[in-house]
């Protein structure tokens, strides 16, 4: 049995008293488990003999053969147990795992042995089991389309845009995490566990709350029609900036040294400003090309104009803000010296350390009685 060295618990972790078994196979459930591990819970990923499916999902590391970068992100800070394929060995191993658990995270359809009445069971699925889509299969694109986000994303004269990544599933993982914490909080009062459910479909609906309230209020839906607010994306000498100018158009003119336009009747009233916004943006664009993004953003923020550079991922990773926040870190395995890059905490809890501090686990031997880190 290989376990990591004891953590420095001079500052108690917020969830350090909890044991979690993660039986999920996808992004949502495993991200929920990652958040539990990050704030101190002892989380064990229970995998089939061939490994959990996220081990085989892209993207993959280009410079080594250690597998899926997605798997790394979802399972850093966890231990791993491989469940035997054969019964009754599998059931016996699983029964032993859940016997010491405070929380069990699972997919719909996963068969569990009886749980203690104090266990919080979290069921993660694409759709609510008893809803109209209960028997559907889905992926990220399906969820973005069903939620209405794709209908509102992109240019009005082209097809809807699919937002890349797995945002719907990360949203569901966050929902599952919050639901588990709520159930644990209630357990402190009653001493009882309960089953909580989180579905990707409902999580995306919650993210689109403005779509729902808009339709409830006036029966209309969000479209890809042009945004009528004072928004502009401008190219500068060294990159792009995005600017939102609704608060103080005069300050925006001063940002680009166009003071002569402050009292221009085409732009001095909200209505006329919106009608002539494209003409004003042409002036800003011409002047922005002679300025750096830093010059524009600094001047705009001094004048209290909402403005920021459009950062590339490389620039973000190297930025002072990300470095000072510890947003990207390097993790080293105490067992074999293996290193992985990792994202830091999505939020911080005062007085509690962030403890997703071990690389993602290797695939354990099904015959091993212990956990692999």
Helices and strands as residue ranges (DSSP letters): E 19-22, H 27-38, E 42-47, G 53-56, H 69-75, E 79-82, H 89-99, E 103-107, E 120-125, H 140-147, G 150-152, H 167-190, E 195-199, H 200-207, H 209-218, E 231-236, E 239-244, H 249-255, G 259-261, H 270-275, H 277-288, H 293-302, E 306-309, H 313-318, H 320-325, E 328-332, E 339-343
